[in-house]
Amino acid sequence: MANNVNITPLHDRVIVKPAAAEEKTAGGIIIPDTAKEKPQRGTVVAAGPGKKDEPTTVKAGDTVLYGKYAGTEVSLEGADFLIMRESDILAIV
């Protein structure tokens, strides 16, 4: 994967690169920056080993859906990422 991050999440934490916000609607209307919604989809960049009795289900490269307010926003090496618990991930797409 192109996003090699020199950080390793601990336990059941996952680092996700959020997808870009939609620029246009399906009908072709351009969405201004102030009206764009926070994306709820992203790509897993790194995943921790999991808890003692529960290994992590997701792996690097998986596209996932997560809750609207899930995770903590972090800027690493000039890129924005989310660090969240695996339980905040709703589905693997």
Jmol script that loads the backbone (N, CA, C; Angstrom):
load data "model"
ATOM      1  N   MET A   1       0.841  -1.183   0.000  1.00  0.00           N
ATOM      2  CA  MET A   1       0.000   0.000   0.000  1.00  0.00           C
ATOM      3  C   MET A   1       0.881   1.240   0.000  1.00  0.00           C
ATOM      4  N   ALA A   2       0.435   2.304  -0.616  1.00  0.00           N
ATOM      5  CA  ALA A   2       1.239   3.514  -0.780  1.00  0.00           C
ATOM      6  C   ALA A   2       1.418   4.280   0.521  1.00  0.00           C
ATOM      7  N   ASN A   3       0.500   4.142   1.464  1.00  0.00           N
ATOM      8  CA  ASN A   3       0.582   4.887   2.719  1.00  0.00           C
ATOM      9  C   ASN A   3       1.325   4.069   3.769  1.00  0.00           C
ATOM     10  N   ASN A   4       2.659   4.067   3.714  1.00  0.00           N
ATOM     11  CA  ASN A   4       3.447   3.391   4.736  1.00  0.00           C
ATOM     12  C   ASN A   4       3.637   4.357   5.887  1.00  0.00           C
ATOM     13  N   VAL A   5       3.047   4.047   7.016  1.00  0.00           N
ATOM     14  CA  VAL A   5       3.097   4.910   8.183  1.00  0.00           C
ATOM     15  C   VAL A   5       4.009   4.261   9.208  1.00  0.00           C
ATOM     16  N   ASN A   6       4.915   5.039   9.756  1.00  0.00           N
ATOM     17  CA  ASN A   6       5.852   4.510  10.748  1.00  0.00           C
ATOM     18  C   ASN A   6       5.261   4.608  12.143  1.00  0.00           C
ATOM     19  N   ILE A   7       4.116   3.994  12.331  1.00  0.00           N
ATOM     20  CA  ILE A   7       3.456   3.969  13.630  1.00  0.00           C
ATOM     21  C   ILE A   7       2.727   2.640  13.748  1.00  0.00           C
ATOM     22  N   THR A   8       2.763   2.050  14.923  1.00  0.00           N
ATOM     23  CA  THR A   8       2.112   0.761  15.148  1.00  0.00           C
ATOM     24  C   THR A   8       1.030   0.934  16.207  1.00  0.00           C
ATOM     25  N   PRO A   9      -0.217   0.656  15.867  1.00  0.00           N
ATOM     26  CA  PRO A   9      -1.282   0.768  16.857  1.00  0.00           C
ATOM     27  C   PRO A   9      -1.193  -0.361  17.882  1.00  0.00           C
ATOM     28  N   LEU A  10      -1.612  -0.085  19.102  1.00  0.00           N
ATOM     29  CA  LEU A  10      -1.575  -1.070  20.172  1.00  0.00           C
ATOM     30  C   LEU A  10      -2.921  -1.762  20.330  1.00  0.00           C
ATOM     31  N   HIS A  11      -2.874  -2.984  20.823  1.00  0.00           N
ATOM     32  CA  HIS A  11      -4.049  -3.782  21.169  1.00  0.00           C
ATOM     33  C   HIS A  11      -5.082  -3.818  20.041  1.00  0.00           C
ATOM     34  N   ASP A  12      -6.296  -3.333  20.301  1.00  0.00           N
ATOM     35  CA  ASP A  12      -7.364  -3.421  19.295  1.00  0.00           C
ATOM     36  C   ASP A  12      -7.554  -2.109  18.537  1.00  0.00           C
ATOM     37  N   ARG A  13      -6.518  -1.301  18.481  1.00  0.00           N
ATOM     38  CA  ARG A  13      -6.595  -0.026  17.749  1.00  0.00           C
ATOM     39  C   ARG A  13      -6.305  -0.246  16.264  1.00  0.00           C
ATOM     40  N   VAL A  14      -6.895   0.615  15.437  1.00  0.00           N
ATOM     41  CA  VAL A  14      -6.751   0.541  13.987  1.00  0.00           C
ATOM     42  C   VAL A  14      -6.506   1.952  13.462  1.00  0.00           C
ATOM     43  N   ILE A  15      -5.597   2.094  12.494  1.00  0.00           N
ATOM     44  CA  ILE A  15      -5.358   3.382  11.852  1.00  0.00           C
ATOM     45  C   ILE A  15      -6.036   3.343  10.487  1.00  0.00           C
ATOM     46  N   VAL A  16      -6.906   4.337  10.240  1.00  0.00           N
ATOM     47  CA  VAL A  16      -7.708   4.388   9.018  1.00  0.00           C
ATOM     48  C   VAL A  16      -7.422   5.688   8.278  1.00  0.00           C
ATOM     49  N   LYS A  17      -7.244   5.586   6.966  1.00  0.00           N
ATOM     50  CA  LYS A  17      -7.117   6.763   6.093  1.00  0.00           C
ATOM     51  C   LYS A  17      -8.511   7.043   5.544  1.00  0.00           C
ATOM     52  N   PRO A  18      -9.166   8.136   5.977  1.00  0.00           N
ATOM     53  CA  PRO A  18     -10.522   8.429   5.492  1.00  0.00           C
ATOM     54  C   PRO A  18     -10.552   8.678   3.989  1.00  0.00           C
ATOM     55  N   ALA A  19     -11.642   8.265   3.363  1.00  0.00           N
ATOM     56  CA  ALA A  19     -11.842   8.524   1.938  1.00  0.00           C
ATOM     57  C   ALA A  19     -12.105  10.012   1.744  1.00  0.00           C
ATOM     58  N   ALA A  20     -11.846  10.505   0.572  1.00  0.00           N
ATOM     59  CA  ALA A  20     -12.091  11.916   0.265  1.00  0.00           C
ATOM     60  C   ALA A  20     -13.586  12.203   0.271  1.00  0.00           C
ATOM     61  N   ALA A  21     -13.966  13.392   0.705  1.00  0.00           N
ATOM     62  CA  ALA A  21     -15.371  13.794   0.711  1.00  0.00           C
ATOM     63  C   ALA A  21     -15.863  13.958  -0.720  1.00  0.00           C
ATOM     64  N   GLU A  22     -17.130  13.694  -0.921  1.00  0.00           N
ATOM     65  CA  GLU A  22     -17.725  13.809  -2.256  1.00  0.00           C
ATOM     66  C   GLU A  22     -17.670  15.255  -2.744  1.00  0.00           C
ATOM     67  N   GLU A  23     -17.254  15.456  -3.978  1.00  0.00           N
ATOM     68  CA  GLU A  23     -17.175  16.790  -4.575  1.00  0.00           C
ATOM     69  C   GLU A  23     -18.465  17.166  -5.290  1.00  0.00           C
ATOM     70  N   LYS A  24     -19.158  16.160  -5.854  1.00  0.00           N
ATOM     71  CA  LYS A  24     -20.398  16.387  -6.596  1.00  0.00           C
ATOM     72  C   LYS A  24     -21.462  15.392  -6.162  1.00  0.00           C
ATOM     73  N   THR A  25     -22.718  15.782  -6.352  1.00  0.00           N
ATOM     74  CA  THR A  25     -23.815  14.854  -6.105  1.00  0.00           C
ATOM     75  C   THR A  25     -23.995  13.971  -7.336  1.00  0.00           C
ATOM     76  N   ALA A  26     -24.878  12.988  -7.248  1.00  0.00           N
ATOM     77  CA  ALA A  26     -25.140  12.102  -8.381  1.00  0.00           C
ATOM     78  C   ALA A  26     -25.710  12.878  -9.563  1.00  0.00           C
ATOM     79  N   GLY A  27     -26.405  13.974  -9.289  1.00  0.00           N
ATOM     80  CA  GLY A  27     -26.991  14.791 -10.356  1.00  0.00           C
ATOM     81  C   GLY A  27     -26.020  15.797 -10.957  1.00  0.00           C
ATOM     82  N   GLY A  28     -24.782  15.880 -10.413  1.00  0.00           N
ATOM     83  CA  GLY A  28     -23.780  16.770 -10.981  1.00  0.00           C
ATOM     84  C   GLY A  28     -23.655  18.107 -10.274  1.00  0.00           C
ATOM     85  N   ILE A  29     -24.367  18.303  -9.167  1.00  0.00           N
ATOM     86  CA  ILE A  29     -24.277  19.565  -8.433  1.00  0.00           C
ATOM     87  C   ILE A  29     -23.002  19.558  -7.601  1.00  0.00           C
ATOM     88  N   ILE A  30     -22.222  20.620  -7.690  1.00  0.00           N
ATOM     89  CA  ILE A  30     -20.975  20.726  -6.939  1.00  0.00           C
ATOM     90  C   ILE A  30     -21.293  21.114  -5.497  1.00  0.00           C
ATOM     91  N   ILE A  31     -20.713  20.374  -4.557  1.00  0.00           N
ATOM     92  CA  ILE A  31     -20.941  20.617  -3.130  1.00  0.00           C
ATOM     93  C   ILE A  31     -19.862  21.571  -2.620  1.00  0.00           C
ATOM     94  N   PRO A  32     -20.243  22.708  -2.001  1.00  0.00           N
ATOM     95  CA  PRO A  32     -19.233  23.619  -1.453  1.00  0.00           C
ATOM     96  C   PRO A  32     -18.555  23.013  -0.224  1.00  0.00           C
ATOM     97  N   ASP A  33     -17.364  23.506   0.101  1.00  0.00           N
ATOM     98  CA  ASP A  33     -16.597  22.971   1.221  1.00  0.00           C
ATOM     99  C   ASP A  33     -17.359  23.039   2.540  1.00  0.00           C
ATOM    100  N   THR A  34     -18.143  24.080   2.741  1.00  0.00           N
ATOM    101  CA  THR A  34     -18.862  24.241   4.003  1.00  0.00           C
ATOM    102  C   THR A  34     -19.997  23.238   4.172  1.00  0.00           C
ATOM    103  N   ALA A  35     -20.478  22.643   3.092  1.00  0.00           N
ATOM    104  CA  ALA A  35     -21.604  21.711   3.168  1.00  0.00           C
ATOM    105  C   ALA A  35     -21.182  20.246   3.066  1.00  0.00           C
ATOM    106  N   LYS A  36     -19.886  19.992   2.878  1.00  0.00           N
ATOM    107  CA  LYS A  36     -19.420  18.605   2.752  1.00  0.00           C
ATOM    108  C   LYS A  36     -19.542  17.888   4.086  1.00  0.00           C
ATOM    109  N   GLU A  37     -19.987  16.642   4.017  1.00  0.00           N
ATOM    110  CA  GLU A  37     -20.098  15.840   5.222  1.00  0.00           C
ATOM    111  C   GLU A  37     -18.824  15.042   5.433  1.00  0.00           C
ATOM    112  N   LYS A  38     -18.562  14.739   6.691  1.00  0.00           N
ATOM    113  CA  LYS A  38     -17.406  13.946   7.055  1.00  0.00           C
ATOM    114  C   LYS A  38     -17.585  12.533   6.487  1.00  0.00           C
ATOM    115  N   PRO A  39     -16.582  11.995   5.796  1.00  0.00           N
ATOM    116  CA  PRO A  39     -16.746  10.654   5.223  1.00  0.00           C
ATOM    117  C   PRO A  39     -16.848   9.590   6.306  1.00  0.00           C
ATOM    118  N   GLN A  40     -17.561   8.513   5.999  1.00  0.00           N
ATOM    119  CA  GLN A  40     -17.719   7.405   6.938  1.00  0.00           C
ATOM    120  C   GLN A  40     -17.122   6.132   6.360  1.00  0.00           C
ATOM    121  N   ARG A  41     -16.226   6.289   5.410  1.00  0.00           N
ATOM    122  CA  ARG A  41     -15.572   5.164   4.754  1.00  0.00           C
ATOM    123  C   ARG A  41     -14.084   5.470   4.694  1.00  0.00           C
ATOM    124  N   GLY A  42     -13.278   4.436   4.801  1.00  0.00           N
ATOM    125  CA  GLY A  42     -11.843   4.633   4.714  1.00  0.00           C
ATOM    126  C   GLY A  42     -11.118   3.324   4.497  1.00  0.00           C
ATOM    127  N   THR A  43      -9.793   3.421   4.400  1.00  0.00           N
ATOM    128  CA  THR A  43      -8.941   2.257   4.172  1.00  0.00           C
ATOM    129  C   THR A  43      -8.055   2.048   5.389  1.00  0.00           C
ATOM    130  N   VAL A  44      -7.985   0.816   5.853  1.00  0.00           N
ATOM    131  CA  VAL A  44      -7.144   0.483   6.999  1.00  0.00           C
ATOM    132  C   VAL A  44      -5.685   0.546   6.568  1.00  0.00           C
ATOM    133  N   VAL A  45      -4.888   1.321   7.299  1.00  0.00           N
ATOM    134  CA  VAL A  45      -3.469   1.466   7.013  1.00  0.00           C
ATOM    135  C   VAL A  45      -2.660   0.516   7.887  1.00  0.00           C
ATOM    136  N   ALA A  46      -3.072   0.370   9.152  1.00  0.00           N
ATOM    137  CA  ALA A  46      -2.388  -0.524  10.085  1.00  0.00           C
ATOM    138  C   ALA A  46      -3.378  -0.971  11.149  1.00  0.00           C
ATOM    139  N   ALA A  47      -3.168  -2.168  11.674  1.00  0.00           N
ATOM    140  CA  ALA A  47      -4.031  -2.704  12.729  1.00  0.00           C
ATOM    141  C   ALA A  47      -3.163  -3.321  13.814  1.00  0.00           C
ATOM    142  N   GLY A  48      -3.592  -3.156  15.060  1.00  0.00           N
ATOM    143  CA  GLY A  48      -2.874  -3.741  16.181  1.00  0.00           C
ATOM    144  C   GLY A  48      -3.101  -5.244  16.248  1.00  0.00           C
ATOM    145  N   PRO A  49      -2.419  -5.921  17.154  1.00  0.00           N
ATOM    146  CA  PRO A  49      -2.540  -7.381  17.244  1.00  0.00           C
ATOM    147  C   PRO A  49      -3.855  -7.865  17.837  1.00  0.00           C
ATOM    148  N   GLY A  50      -4.584  -7.007  18.527  1.00  0.00           N
ATOM    149  CA  GLY A  50      -5.845  -7.401  19.137  1.00  0.00           C
ATOM    150  C   GLY A  50      -5.703  -7.560  20.637  1.00  0.00           C
ATOM    151  N   LYS A  51      -6.803  -7.926  21.285  1.00  0.00           N
ATOM    152  CA  LYS A  51      -6.789  -8.172  22.723  1.00  0.00           C
ATOM    153  C   LYS A  51      -6.282  -9.583  22.995  1.00  0.00           C
ATOM    154  N   LYS A  52      -6.143  -9.903  24.239  1.00  0.00           N
ATOM    155  CA  LYS A  52      -5.567 -11.193  24.635  1.00  0.00           C
ATOM    156  C   LYS A  52      -6.304 -12.380  24.011  1.00  0.00           C
ATOM    157  N   ASP A  53      -7.619 -12.390  24.075  1.00  0.00           N
ATOM    158  CA  ASP A  53      -8.406 -13.513  23.571  1.00  0.00           C
ATOM    159  C   ASP A  53      -9.124 -13.195  22.268  1.00  0.00           C
ATOM    160  N   GLU A  54      -8.927 -11.987  21.716  1.00  0.00           N
ATOM    161  CA  GLU A  54      -9.611 -11.572  20.491  1.00  0.00           C
ATOM    162  C   GLU A  54      -8.625 -10.962  19.506  1.00  0.00           C
ATOM    163  N   PRO A  55      -8.181 -11.712  18.498  1.00  0.00           N
ATOM    164  CA  PRO A  55      -7.321 -11.095  17.480  1.00  0.00           C
ATOM    165  C   PRO A  55      -8.138 -10.138  16.614  1.00  0.00           C
ATOM    166  N   THR A  56      -7.477  -9.174  15.995  1.00  0.00           N
ATOM    167  CA  THR A  56      -8.193  -8.222  15.147  1.00  0.00           C
ATOM    168  C   THR A  56      -8.704  -8.910  13.878  1.00  0.00           C
ATOM    169  N   THR A  57      -9.847  -8.466  13.414  1.00  0.00           N
ATOM    170  CA  THR A  57     -10.486  -9.032  12.229  1.00  0.00           C
ATOM    171  C   THR A  57     -10.033  -8.319  10.968  1.00  0.00           C
ATOM    172  N   VAL A  58      -9.810  -7.011  11.069  1.00  0.00           N
ATOM    173  CA  VAL A  58      -9.422  -6.232   9.891  1.00  0.00           C
ATOM    174  C   VAL A  58      -7.916  -6.289   9.688  1.00  0.00           C
ATOM    175  N   LYS A  59      -7.490  -6.031   8.454  1.00  0.00           N
ATOM    176  CA  LYS A  59      -6.061  -6.004   8.143  1.00  0.00           C
ATOM    177  C   LYS A  59      -5.786  -4.810   7.231  1.00  0.00           C
ATOM    178  N   ALA A  60      -4.538  -4.475   7.066  1.00  0.00           N
ATOM    179  CA  ALA A  60      -4.152  -3.343   6.217  1.00  0.00           C
ATOM    180  C   ALA A  60      -4.661  -3.564   4.799  1.00  0.00           C
ATOM    181  N   GLY A  61      -5.235  -2.521   4.223  1.00  0.00           N
ATOM    182  CA  GLY A  61      -5.771  -2.591   2.870  1.00  0.00           C
ATOM    183  C   GLY A  61      -7.270  -2.791   2.812  1.00  0.00           C
ATOM    184  N   ASP A  62      -7.915  -3.191   3.911  1.00  0.00           N
ATOM    185  CA  ASP A  62      -9.369  -3.365   3.933  1.00  0.00           C
ATOM    186  C   ASP A  62     -10.068  -2.012   3.849  1.00  0.00           C
ATOM    187  N   THR A  63     -11.162  -1.945   3.103  1.00  0.00           N
ATOM    188  CA  THR A  63     -12.008  -0.758   3.073  1.00  0.00           C
ATOM    189  C   THR A  63     -13.119  -0.979   4.083  1.00  0.00           C
ATOM    190  N   VAL A  64     -13.289  -0.030   4.999  1.00  0.00           N
ATOM    191  CA  VAL A  64     -14.232  -0.209   6.103  1.00  0.00           C
ATOM    192  C   VAL A  64     -15.213   0.960   6.199  1.00  0.00           C
ATOM    193  N   LEU A  65     -16.337   0.697   6.830  1.00  0.00           N
ATOM    194  CA  LEU A  65     -17.316   1.725   7.196  1.00  0.00           C
ATOM    195  C   LEU A  65     -17.250   1.890   8.700  1.00  0.00           C
ATOM    196  N   TYR A  66     -17.287   3.137   9.158  1.00  0.00           N
ATOM    197  CA  TYR A  66     -17.215   3.398  10.596  1.00  0.00           C
ATOM    198  C   TYR A  66     -18.226   4.465  10.966  1.00  0.00           C
ATOM    199  N   GLY A  67     -18.466   4.619  12.262  1.00  0.00           N
ATOM    200  CA  GLY A  67     -19.434   5.581  12.760  1.00  0.00           C
ATOM    201  C   GLY A  67     -19.019   7.015  12.455  1.00  0.00           C
ATOM    202  N   LYS A  68     -19.995   7.899  12.402  1.00  0.00           N
ATOM    203  CA  LYS A  68     -19.759   9.296  12.013  1.00  0.00           C
ATOM    204  C   LYS A  68     -18.764  10.008  12.928  1.00  0.00           C
ATOM    205  N   TYR A  69     -18.815   9.741  14.217  1.00  0.00           N
ATOM    206  CA  TYR A  69     -17.936  10.429  15.165  1.00  0.00           C
ATOM    207  C   TYR A  69     -16.905   9.488  15.766  1.00  0.00           C
ATOM    208  N   ALA A  70     -16.587   8.403  15.069  1.00  0.00           N
ATOM    209  CA  ALA A  70     -15.641   7.406  15.579  1.00  0.00           C
ATOM    210  C   ALA A  70     -14.210   7.891  15.425  1.00  0.00           C
ATOM    211  N   GLY A  71     -13.385   7.499  16.360  1.00  0.00           N
ATOM    212  CA  GLY A  71     -11.951   7.723  16.243  1.00  0.00           C
ATOM    213  C   GLY A  71     -11.461   9.094  16.631  1.00  0.00           C
ATOM    214  N   THR A  72     -10.155   9.195  16.660  1.00  0.00           N
ATOM    215  CA  THR A  72      -9.459  10.440  16.965  1.00  0.00           C
ATOM    216  C   THR A  72      -8.665  10.853  15.740  1.00  0.00           C
ATOM    217  N   GLU A  73      -8.856  12.086  15.298  1.00  0.00           N
ATOM    218  CA  GLU A  73      -8.148  12.571  14.116  1.00  0.00           C
ATOM    219  C   GLU A  73      -6.699  12.894  14.469  1.00  0.00           C
ATOM    220  N   VAL A  74      -5.779  12.388  13.623  1.00  0.00           N
ATOM    221  CA  VAL A  74      -4.354  12.584  13.844  1.00  0.00           C
ATOM    222  C   VAL A  74      -3.716  12.926  12.506  1.00  0.00           C
ATOM    223  N   SER A  75      -2.760  13.853  12.536  1.00  0.00           N
ATOM    224  CA  SER A  75      -2.026  14.196  11.328  1.00  0.00           C
ATOM    225  C   SER A  75      -0.612  13.631  11.457  1.00  0.00           C
ATOM    226  N   LEU A  76      -0.260  12.703  10.565  1.00  0.00           N
ATOM    227  CA  LEU A  76       1.052  12.070  10.580  1.00  0.00           C
ATOM    228  C   LEU A  76       1.702  12.230   9.215  1.00  0.00           C
ATOM    229  N   GLU A  77       2.923  12.702   9.197  1.00  0.00           N
ATOM    230  CA  GLU A  77       3.691  12.838   7.960  1.00  0.00           C
ATOM    231  C   GLU A  77       2.923  13.601   6.884  1.00  0.00           C
ATOM    232  N   GLY A  78       2.177  14.615   7.283  1.00  0.00           N
ATOM    233  CA  GLY A  78       1.449  15.456   6.346  1.00  0.00           C
ATOM    234  C   GLY A  78       0.123  14.903   5.854  1.00  0.00           C
ATOM    235  N   ALA A  79      -0.314  13.766   6.368  1.00  0.00           N
ATOM    236  CA  ALA A  79      -1.593  13.179   5.966  1.00  0.00           C
ATOM    237  C   ALA A  79      -2.490  13.016   7.187  1.00  0.00           C
ATOM    238  N   ASP A  80      -3.798  13.057   6.959  1.00  0.00           N
ATOM    239  CA  ASP A  80      -4.756  12.912   8.053  1.00  0.00           C
ATOM    240  C   ASP A  80      -5.195  11.459   8.182  1.00  0.00           C
ATOM    241  N   PHE A  81      -5.239  10.973   9.418  1.00  0.00           N
ATOM    242  CA  PHE A  81      -5.651   9.610   9.713  1.00  0.00           C
ATOM    243  C   PHE A  81      -6.608   9.620  10.890  1.00  0.00           C
ATOM    244  N   LEU A  82      -7.297   8.508  11.088  1.00  0.00           N
ATOM    245  CA  LEU A  82      -8.132   8.292  12.263  1.00  0.00           C
ATOM    246  C   LEU A  82      -7.579   7.097  13.017  1.00  0.00           C
ATOM    247  N   ILE A  83      -7.449   7.228  14.330  1.00  0.00           N
ATOM    248  CA  ILE A  83      -7.088   6.088  15.170  1.00  0.00           C
ATOM    249  C   ILE A  83      -8.342   5.743  15.955  1.00  0.00           C
ATOM    250  N   MET A  84      -8.800   4.503  15.804  1.00  0.00           N
ATOM    251  CA  MET A  84     -10.040   4.081  16.460  1.00  0.00           C
ATOM    252  C   MET A  84      -9.920   2.648  16.943  1.00  0.00           C
ATOM    253  N   ARG A  85     -10.825   2.264  17.812  1.00  0.00           N
ATOM    254  CA  ARG A  85     -10.910   0.874  18.242  1.00  0.00           C
ATOM    255  C   ARG A  85     -11.551   0.059  17.136  1.00  0.00           C
ATOM    256  N   GLU A  86     -11.242  -1.206  17.083  1.00  0.00           N
ATOM    257  CA  GLU A  86     -11.831  -2.073  16.078  1.00  0.00           C
ATOM    258  C   GLU A  86     -13.354  -2.150  16.263  1.00  0.00           C
ATOM    259  N   SER A  87     -13.836  -2.008  17.478  1.00  0.00           N
ATOM    260  CA  SER A  87     -15.280  -2.059  17.738  1.00  0.00           C
ATOM    261  C   SER A  87     -16.024  -0.865  17.144  1.00  0.00           C
ATOM    262  N   ASP A  88     -15.309   0.219  16.798  1.00  0.00           N
ATOM    263  CA  ASP A  88     -15.940   1.373  16.140  1.00  0.00           C
ATOM    264  C   ASP A  88     -16.195   1.127  14.661  1.00  0.00           C
ATOM    265  N   ILE A  89     -15.568   0.093  14.103  1.00  0.00           N
ATOM    266  CA  ILE A  89     -15.756  -0.243  12.696  1.00  0.00           C
ATOM    267  C   ILE A  89     -17.055  -1.037  12.562  1.00  0.00           C
ATOM    268  N   LEU A  90     -17.917  -0.589  11.655  1.00  0.00           N
ATOM    269  CA  LEU A  90     -19.231  -1.203  11.475  1.00  0.00           C
ATOM    270  C   LEU A  90     -19.214  -2.351  10.482  1.00  0.00           C
ATOM    271  N   ALA A  91     -18.429  -2.233   9.403  1.00  0.00           N
ATOM    272  CA  ALA A  91     -18.419  -3.267   8.374  1.00  0.00           C
ATOM    273  C   ALA A  91     -17.169  -3.167   7.515  1.00  0.00           C
ATOM    274  N   ILE A  92     -16.815  -4.294   6.899  1.00  0.00           N
ATOM    275  CA  ILE A  92     -15.755  -4.334   5.900  1.00  0.00           C
ATOM    276  C   ILE A  92     -16.449  -4.391   4.549  1.00  0.00           C
ATOM    277  N   VAL A  93     -16.083  -3.468   3.647  1.00  0.00           N
ATOM    278  CA  VAL A  93     -16.727  -3.398   2.336  1.00  0.00           C
ATOM    279  C   VAL A  93     -15.959  -4.243   1.341  1.00  0.00           C
TER     280      VAL A  93
END
end "model"
wireframe off; spacefill off
backbone 0.3
color backbone group
